[in-house]
Amino acid sequence: MTRKRMAPKRKYTTITIPTILFERMKASIENAGFSSVSDYVTFILRETTAKLSNAKVKKAKGSKSKEEGEIIDKLRALGYI
């Protein structure tokens, strides 16, 4: 018998945005591969947070190669860093 690993339960919160912005986002993701506005917003926030974090790290440690910085951004956006 094999055991299935259960992913840890994620906690969520609510963020309020203007209705018109929500509607625009909903219309723009129809063919973009996102299943919901929440998925899209989560993606955007991860990307933005990763870029801001990376900019702070670069300031503190000096700059790295452009390619290395892009890889770090992608890993942060995916939640690995």
VOLO-807883 format. One record per residue (C-alpha): x, y, z; residue in three letters. Coordinates in Angstrom, 1 decimal. Last residue first. Layout:
# VOLO-807883
PT,X,Y,Z,ALA
...
***
This chain:
# VOLO-807883
PT,13.0,31.4,-2.6,ILE
PT,11.0,28.5,-4.1,TYR
PT,7.7,30.4,-4.3,GLY
PT,7.3,30.3,-8.1,LEU
PT,7.9,34.0,-8.4,ALA
PT,11.0,33.6,-6.2,ARG
PT,12.4,31.0,-8.6,LEU
PT,11.6,33.2,-11.6,LYS
PT,13.3,36.2,-10.1,ASP
PT,16.4,34.1,-9.1,ILE
PT,16.6,32.9,-12.7,ILE
PT,16.4,36.5,-14.0,GLU
PT,19.1,37.7,-11.6,GLY
PT,21.4,34.9,-12.7,GLU
PT,20.9,35.9,-16.4,GLU
PT,21.5,39.6,-15.7,LYS
PT,24.7,38.8,-13.9,SER
PT,24.9,39.7,-10.3,LYS
PT,24.7,43.2,-8.8,SER
PT,26.1,44.2,-5.4,GLY
PT,25.1,42.5,-2.2,LYS
PT,22.7,45.0,-0.5,ALA
PT,21.5,46.7,-3.7,LYS
PT,21.1,43.4,-5.5,LYS
PT,19.2,42.0,-2.6,VAL
PT,16.8,44.9,-2.6,LYS
PT,16.2,44.6,-6.4,ALA
PT,15.6,40.9,-6.0,ASN
PT,13.0,41.5,-3.4,SER
PT,11.2,44.0,-5.6,LEU
PT,11.3,41.7,-8.6,LYS
PT,10.1,38.7,-6.5,ALA
PT,7.3,40.7,-5.0,THR
PT,6.1,41.8,-8.5,THR
PT,6.2,38.3,-9.9,GLU
PT,4.5,36.8,-6.8,ARG
PT,1.8,39.6,-6.9,LEU
PT,1.1,39.1,-10.6,ILE
PT,0.8,35.3,-10.2,PHE
PT,-1.5,35.7,-7.1,THR
PT,-3.6,38.2,-9.0,VAL
PT,-4.0,35.8,-12.0,TYR
PT,-4.9,32.9,-9.7,ASP
PT,-7.5,35.1,-7.9,SER
PT,-8.9,36.3,-11.2,VAL
PT,-9.6,32.6,-12.1,SER
PT,-8.5,29.6,-14.1,SER
PT,-5.5,31.4,-15.7,PHE
PT,-4.4,30.2,-19.1,GLY
PT,-4.5,33.5,-20.9,ALA
PT,-7.7,33.1,-23.0,ASN
PT,-10.2,34.6,-20.5,GLU
PT,-7.6,36.4,-18.6,ILE
PT,-8.3,39.9,-20.0,SER
PT,-12.0,39.8,-19.3,ALA
PT,-11.6,38.8,-15.6,LYS
PT,-8.9,41.5,-15.2,MET
PT,-11.2,44.2,-16.6,ARG
PT,-14.1,43.0,-14.3,GLU
PT,-11.8,43.0,-11.2,PHE
PT,-10.6,46.5,-12.1,LEU
PT,-14.2,47.7,-12.4,ILE
PT,-15.1,46.1,-9.1,THR
PT,-12.3,48.1,-7.3,PRO
PT,-10.0,45.8,-5.3,ILE
PT,-10.4,44.2,-1.8,THR
PT,-7.9,41.6,-0.7,ILE
PT,-9.1,38.5,1.2,THR
PT,-6.9,36.1,3.0,THR
PT,-5.7,32.6,2.4,TYR
PT,-4.0,29.8,4.3,LYS
PT,-2.6,26.8,2.5,ARG
PT,-3.1,23.3,3.6,LYS
PT,0.1,21.3,3.4,PRO
PT,0.1,19.0,0.4,ALA
PT,-0.9,15.5,1.2,MET
PT,1.6,12.8,0.4,ARG
PT,-0.2,9.7,-0.7,LYS
PT,0.8,6.6,1.0,ARG
PT,1.4,3.4,-0.9,THR
PT,0.0,0.0,0.0,MET
***
